């Protein structure tokens, strides 16, 4: 018995399914990580993997990046939680507002889920309206209002509507398909009680689904015409598509934005921000309440600021995109032989066991069981992908040319085994 299997047998007696987050419940059991460095992750049984999960997106610089590590250690010597404002809050907020067109004022919180929850509450408080619109299959965290046909683990485990959420909590949550402006326009024209639409500009939790040309611009136009706030959930795309996120990449300015993942440099973080007159509705300036003991803690701010500063100063986005394209183009011929496909944008990519999806309904037609076979074969050969057809792969600064070549070689061989 491996040490990972032994640990898992103990874990299932102590935690639901033995894990702290659903997608980690890999069958027959997950590997347990001992350490990680650069683009590699090492398990307790001595196995080494090239990592394209990267903690589901935050580690754009790779594991244990030296500059980030050094900054964290320096901060640890000074203390890691004060419960008071710190200078770095101001500097980090100033940097983010310079980079993101839609953010004039912001607040630091602790997770992406907390950021989206607060942004929705703020939109309702600002507009005085109750309804929100989300896209089918999008994932905006694990809070009640958005657990309706949610993506990520909810899709993987076949529970698009979570038990334990009263119907009254979601009766104001409306849904439209991704890449379908007409459905959105029809909904908004028929309902004058909608406060906001929350949208992943690029869907990353029902596989990787890209916006059609002008889709985001048309969404912006329709929401503005109907006096509905537009919230860009950039927890995944923030600092991933560009230093200014998807809104800079596509040139579309939302009213509110949520950030997470990369913005924490590998430590837990959430950020929500937007137009000044909206953000000034937040307590203690306004009547919309939100608070948190660990919000804006100096350790997370240090890791996040150091990471973002590296991205701004070194501008690795073109190189990251070239690496990502090399993987997809290298695998594509074998995929096409099987009738499968792949998609990519910036440093994100996804292998689709089926046709490239344009919305959630199409994503559900992908062969998730065949993907898991592929995942298992890749893992045996030392390449770790996110363990779900409905997740997205990520490339980091730490991935070198040899890593990319090895990944393509392994993927081709594993596809031929299916």
Secondary structure as GFF3:
##gff-version 3
##sequence-region A 1 418
A	DSSP	alpha_helix	3	11	.	.	.	ID=ss1
A	DSSP	three_ten_helix	16	18	.	.	.	ID=ss2
A	DSSP	three_ten_helix	22	24	.	.	.	ID=ss3
A	DSSP	beta_strand	33	37	.	.	.	ID=ss4
A	DSSP	beta_strand	40	43	.	.	.	ID=ss5
A	DSSP	beta_strand	48	51	.	.	.	ID=ss6
A	DSSP	three_ten_helix	54	57	.	.	.	ID=ss7
A	DSSP	alpha_helix	66	78	.	.	.	ID=ss8
A	DSSP	alpha_helix	87	99	.	.	.	ID=ss9
A	DSSP	beta_strand	105	109	.	.	.	ID=ss10
A	DSSP	alpha_helix	112	127	.	.	.	ID=ss11
A	DSSP	beta_strand	131	135	.	.	.	ID=ss12
A	DSSP	three_ten_helix	144	146	.	.	.	ID=ss13
A	DSSP	alpha_helix	153	156	.	.	.	ID=ss14
A	DSSP	alpha_helix	167	170	.	.	.	ID=ss15
A	DSSP	beta_strand	173	176	.	.	.	ID=ss16
A	DSSP	alpha_helix	181	190	.	.	.	ID=ss17
A	DSSP	beta_strand	194	199	.	.	.	ID=ss18
A	DSSP	alpha_helix	215	225	.	.	.	ID=ss19
A	DSSP	beta_strand	229	234	.	.	.	ID=ss20
A	DSSP	alpha_helix	245	250	.	.	.	ID=ss21
A	DSSP	beta_strand	256	260	.	.	.	ID=ss22
A	DSSP	three_ten_helix	261	264	.	.	.	ID=ss23
A	DSSP	beta_strand	270	274	.	.	.	ID=ss24
A	DSSP	alpha_helix	276	279	.	.	.	ID=ss25
A	DSSP	alpha_helix	298	314	.	.	.	ID=ss26
A	DSSP	alpha_helix	317	338	.	.	.	ID=ss27
A	DSSP	beta_strand	341	345	.	.	.	ID=ss28
A	DSSP	beta_strand	348	352	.	.	.	ID=ss29
A	DSSP	alpha_helix	360	363	.	.	.	ID=ss30
A	DSSP	alpha_helix	368	380	.	.	.	ID=ss31
A	DSSP	beta_strand	383	384	.	.	.	ID=ss32
A	DSSP	beta_strand	393	394	.	.	.	ID=ss33
A	DSSP	alpha_helix	401	417	.	.	.	ID=ss34
###
